[in-house]
Amino acid sequence: QVQLVESGGGLVQAGGSLRLSCAASGRTFSSYAMGWFRQAPGKEREFVAAIKWTGSRTYYADSVKGRFTISRDNAKNTIYLQMNSLRPEDTAVYYCNIKVDRDYWGQGTQVTVSS
């Protein structure tokens, strides 16, 4: 079993910054990457960013590239999402994700960006 615990969501003003954290526990050794997805009101879940465990390769959705930065701390089995220049359209529930034998998801953390 894999458990993902997220933190860092909240309310922020447009143009501001926020950092999300996701700590993974359990049998995650076979995974090769972790990432973030988000789901805005009335929309389907969409990919945001991902990072490889064995290197520094990162991937970003076009909508966040240049504003968001994903990083990792291998010793803590934790990934982070630094979100800068936040926009109201970034408002969503953000979910941590890891693929092992199947996809595992965190509980989600609400990010609200005010105009």
Contacts in CASP RR format, 6 or more apart in sequence:
PFRMAT RR
TARGET T0000
AUTHOR 0000-0000-0000
METHOD contacts of the structure
MODEL  1
QVQLVESGGGLVQAGGSLRLSCAASGRTFSSYAMGWFRQAPGKEREFVAA
IKWTGSRTYYADSVKGRFTISRDNAKNTIYLQMNSLRPEDTAVYYCNIKV
DRDYWGQGTQVTVSS
1 26 0 8 1.000
1 27 0 8 1.000
2 24 0 8 1.000
2 25 0 8 1.000
2 26 0 8 1.000
2 27 0 8 1.000
2 28 0 8 1.000
2 98 0 8 1.000
2 100 0 8 1.000
2 104 0 8 1.000
3 24 0 8 1.000
3 25 0 8 1.000
3 26 0 8 1.000
3 104 0 8 1.000
4 22 0 8 1.000
4 23 0 8 1.000
4 24 0 8 1.000
4 96 0 8 1.000
4 97 0 8 1.000
4 98 0 8 1.000
4 104 0 8 1.000
4 105 0 8 1.000
4 106 0 8 1.000
4 107 0 8 1.000
5 22 0 8 1.000
5 23 0 8 1.000
5 25 0 8 1.000
5 106 0 8 1.000
5 107 0 8 1.000
6 20 0 8 1.000
6 21 0 8 1.000
6 22 0 8 1.000
6 94 0 8 1.000
6 95 0 8 1.000
6 96 0 8 1.000
6 106 0 8 1.000
6 107 0 8 1.000
6 108 0 8 1.000
6 109 0 8 1.000
7 20 0 8 1.000
7 21 0 8 1.000
7 22 0 8 1.000
7 109 0 8 1.000
8 18 0 8 1.000
8 19 0 8 1.000
8 20 0 8 1.000
8 21 0 8 1.000
8 109 0 8 1.000
9 18 0 8 1.000
9 20 0 8 1.000
9 94 0 8 1.000
9 109 0 8 1.000
9 110 0 8 1.000
9 111 0 8 1.000
10 18 0 8 1.000
10 109 0 8 1.000
10 110 0 8 1.000
10 111 0 8 1.000
10 112 0 8 1.000
11 112 0 8 1.000
11 113 0 8 1.000
11 114 0 8 1.000
12 18 0 8 1.000
12 86 0 8 1.000
12 111 0 8 1.000
12 112 0 8 1.000
12 113 0 8 1.000
12 114 0 8 1.000
13 86 0 8 1.000
13 113 0 8 1.000
13 114 0 8 1.000
14 86 0 8 1.000
14 87 0 8 1.000
14 88 0 8 1.000
14 113 0 8 1.000
14 114 0 8 1.000
14 115 0 8 1.000
15 84 0 8 1.000
15 85 0 8 1.000
15 86 0 8 1.000
15 87 0 8 1.000
15 113 0 8 1.000
16 84 0 8 1.000
16 85 0 8 1.000
16 86 0 8 1.000
16 113 0 8 1.000
17 82 0 8 1.000
17 83 0 8 1.000
17 84 0 8 1.000
17 85 0 8 1.000
17 86 0 8 1.000
18 83 0 8 1.000
18 86 0 8 1.000
18 111 0 8 1.000
19 80 0 8 1.000
19 81 0 8 1.000
19 82 0 8 1.000
19 83 0 8 1.000
20 36 0 8 1.000
20 80 0 8 1.000
20 81 0 8 1.000
20 83 0 8 1.000
20 94 0 8 1.000
20 96 0 8 1.000
20 109 0 8 1.000
20 111 0 8 1.000
21 78 0 8 1.000
21 79 0 8 1.000
21 80 0 8 1.000
22 34 0 8 1.000
22 35 0 8 1.000
22 36 0 8 1.000
22 78 0 8 1.000
22 79 0 8 1.000
22 80 0 8 1.000
22 81 0 8 1.000
22 96 0 8 1.000
22 106 0 8 1.000
23 76 0 8 1.000
23 77 0 8 1.000
23 78 0 8 1.000
24 34 0 8 1.000
24 77 0 8 1.000
24 78 0 8 1.000
24 79 0 8 1.000
24 96 0 8 1.000
24 98 0 8 1.000
25 77 0 8 1.000
27 100 0 8 1.000
28 77 0 8 1.000
28 98 0 8 1.000
28 100 0 8 1.000
30 100 0 8 1.000
30 101 0 8 1.000
31 53 0 8 1.000
31 98 0 8 1.000
31 99 0 8 1.000
31 100 0 8 1.000
32 52 0 8 1.000
32 53 0 8 1.000
32 54 0 8 1.000
32 99 0 8 1.000
33 50 0 8 1.000
33 51 0 8 1.000
33 52 0 8 1.000
33 53 0 8 1.000
33 98 0 8 1.000
33 99 0 8 1.000
34 50 0 8 1.000
34 51 0 8 1.000
34 53 0 8 1.000
34 72 0 8 1.000
34 79 0 8 1.000
34 96 0 8 1.000
34 97 0 8 1.000
34 98 0 8 1.000
35 48 0 8 1.000
35 49 0 8 1.000
35 50 0 8 1.000
35 51 0 8 1.000
35 70 0 8 1.000
35 79 0 8 1.000
35 96 0 8 1.000
35 97 0 8 1.000
35 98 0 8 1.000
36 48 0 8 1.000
36 49 0 8 1.000
36 50 0 8 1.000
36 70 0 8 1.000
36 79 0 8 1.000
36 81 0 8 1.000
36 94 0 8 1.000
36 95 0 8 1.000
36 96 0 8 1.000
36 97 0 8 1.000
37 45 0 8 1.000
37 46 0 8 1.000
37 47 0 8 1.000
37 48 0 8 1.000
37 94 0 8 1.000
37 95 0 8 1.000
37 97 0 8 1.000
38 45 0 8 1.000
38 46 0 8 1.000
38 48 0 8 1.000
38 90 0 8 1.000
38 92 0 8 1.000
38 93 0 8 1.000
38 94 0 8 1.000
38 95 0 8 1.000
38 111 0 8 1.000
39 45 0 8 1.000
39 46 0 8 1.000
39 92 0 8 1.000
39 93 0 8 1.000
39 95 0 8 1.000
40 46 0 8 1.000
40 89 0 8 1.000
40 91 0 8 1.000
40 92 0 8 1.000
41 91 0 8 1.000
41 92 0 8 1.000
43 92 0 8 1.000
45 95 0 8 1.000
46 61 0 8 1.000
47 61 0 8 1.000
48 60 0 8 1.000
48 61 0 8 1.000
48 64 0 8 1.000
48 68 0 8 1.000
48 81 0 8 1.000
48 94 0 8 1.000
49 58 0 8 1.000
49 59 0 8 1.000
49 60 0 8 1.000
49 61 0 8 1.000
49 64 0 8 1.000
49 68 0 8 1.000
49 70 0 8 1.000
49 81 0 8 1.000
50 58 0 8 1.000
50 59 0 8 1.000
50 70 0 8 1.000
51 57 0 8 1.000
51 58 0 8 1.000
51 59 0 8 1.000
51 70 0 8 1.000
51 71 0 8 1.000
51 72 0 8 1.000
51 79 0 8 1.000
52 58 0 8 1.000
53 72 0 8 1.000
53 74 0 8 1.000
58 69 0 8 1.000
58 70 0 8 1.000
60 66 0 8 1.000
60 68 0 8 1.000
60 70 0 8 1.000
63 89 0 8 1.000
64 83 0 8 1.000
64 90 0 8 1.000
67 83 0 8 1.000
67 84 0 8 1.000
67 85 0 8 1.000
67 86 0 8 1.000
68 81 0 8 1.000
68 82 0 8 1.000
68 83 0 8 1.000
68 84 0 8 1.000
69 81 0 8 1.000
69 82 0 8 1.000
69 84 0 8 1.000
70 79 0 8 1.000
70 80 0 8 1.000
70 81 0 8 1.000
70 82 0 8 1.000
71 79 0 8 1.000
71 80 0 8 1.000
71 82 0 8 1.000
72 78 0 8 1.000
72 79 0 8 1.000
72 80 0 8 1.000
73 79 0 8 1.000
73 80 0 8 1.000
79 96 0 8 1.000
81 94 0 8 1.000
83 90 0 8 1.000
83 111 0 8 1.000
86 111 0 8 1.000
86 113 0 8 1.000
87 113 0 8 1.000
88 113 0 8 1.000
88 114 0 8 1.000
88 115 0 8 1.000
89 113 0 8 1.000
90 111 0 8 1.000
90 113 0 8 1.000
91 111 0 8 1.000
91 112 0 8 1.000
91 113 0 8 1.000
92 111 0 8 1.000
93 108 0 8 1.000
93 109 0 8 1.000
93 110 0 8 1.000
93 111 0 8 1.000
94 108 0 8 1.000
94 109 0 8 1.000
94 110 0 8 1.000
94 111 0 8 1.000
95 105 0 8 1.000
95 106 0 8 1.000
95 108 0 8 1.000
96 105 0 8 1.000
96 106 0 8 1.000
96 108 0 8 1.000
97 103 0 8 1.000
97 104 0 8 1.000
97 105 0 8 1.000
97 106 0 8 1.000
98 104 0 8 1.000
END
